């Protein structure tokens, strides 16, 4: 799961760089009187989406990391409590069954959350397409 998250971060970074560099190069290579007002507006929207989207994704990834750290700490505390409590040793079979049921339920979830980075990619690619179309690349 951690390796998948790393790939998603790399893809997000590449899309952000491409979405930021192509309009900058296009605007810098085109004379100011040939650039339409729509091009500047779409470029401004791209910059705003990049800033806001990057900030939101950064907060979400930090939040997920903190939640994972908290869950790990909770599990460690529970293990320590379980090791110290001898009554739990007698109920170990019940605990194992519950853990297996939870794992089975977790595997069969159908309503899993969509990664916000994928939505961010789609928005950026649409805005890049609109920018290129308003610049005159697609006629």
N, C-alpha and C positions, 0 to 999 in steps of 0.2 A: 504494500500500500504506500509506503514511504517513497519507493522508487517511482511509482506512478505520479505521485505529487511532484517529485523533482522534474519529471518530463513535462508535466503541465506548466510548471513555473518557467521552464526553458521555452516552451512554445509561446506562452504569454509574453515573455520578454522579446522574442523574435517578432511577434506580430506587432507589439508596441513600437519597436524600433522601425520596422518597415512602414507602419502607418505614420510615423513621425517624419521619417527621412524622405519618402517619396514626395509628399507635398512641399517640403522645404526645398528640395532640389528643383522641383517643377517651378515654384514661385521664384526662386533665385535665377533660373535660366530663362524665364520669360520676361519680356519687357512689361513694366507696370501698366501701360496703356492697353495691352492686349488681354490682361487678366480681368475677367468679369467679376462683378460684385458678388455673385453667387459663389464664386470660387473662394473669395475671402471669407464669406459667411460659413461655408462648409469647413474651411480650414480652421476657423475659430471654434466651430463645434467639435472638430476632431481634437483640438488642443484641450478643450474643456472636458470632453469624454475621457481623454487620456489621463488628465490630472485627477478627475473625480473617480474614475474607474480604478486607477492604480491605487489611490488612497483607500477605497472601499475594499479592494482585494487584499491589500496589505493588512487592514484591520481584521478582515475575516480570517486570513491565514494565521495571524497572531492569536486571535480568539480561539481558533481550532487547536493551535499548539498548546495554549494555556489549558484548554479543556482536557486535552490528552494528558498533559502533565498532572492535572488534578486527579483525573481518573486513575492514573498510575499510582499516585500517592495514596489514593483511597484504597486501592487494591493491596498495596504494601501494608497499610495500617490494618486492613481486615485480615491479612495473612498473619500478622503479628498477634492480633487478638485471638485468632483461631488457634495458633500455636500455644498460646497461654491458657486457653480455655479447654479443659479436658472433657467437658460435656459435648463439645462439638465433635470430638473423635468418635463418639457413639452414633452420632447422626450423620456421619460422613457419607453414607450411601444416599441419603435423602438429598444432601447437598450436590452430590455428583449428578443425580437425576435432574435436579433443577438447573444445573449448569448446562447439561446436555440439551434440555428443553429450550433454554435461552439461546444457545448456539444454533439450534435448529430453527427457532423462530427468527433469529437475526438473518439466517441464510435465506429464508423464504420471504423476506420483505419485498413487497412489490412497489411501494411508494417511496423509493429512495430519492433523495434530494439531488437536483441537477447542480453540477459544479458551476459556480458563478463565473469562473474564468471562461467557460465555453460561451456563455451569453455575451461576455465582454468581447471575445474574439469576433463573434458574429456582428455585433454593433460596429466594431472598428473596421471590419472588412467591408460592410455596407457603406460606411462613411468614406472609406478610401475609394470605393467604386464610384460613389457620387462625386467625390472630388475630381477623380480622373475624368469622369464624364463631363463635368462642368468645365474642366480645363481644355477639353477638346481632344482627348486621346481616343474616346469612343464616339464616332460620329456616324 
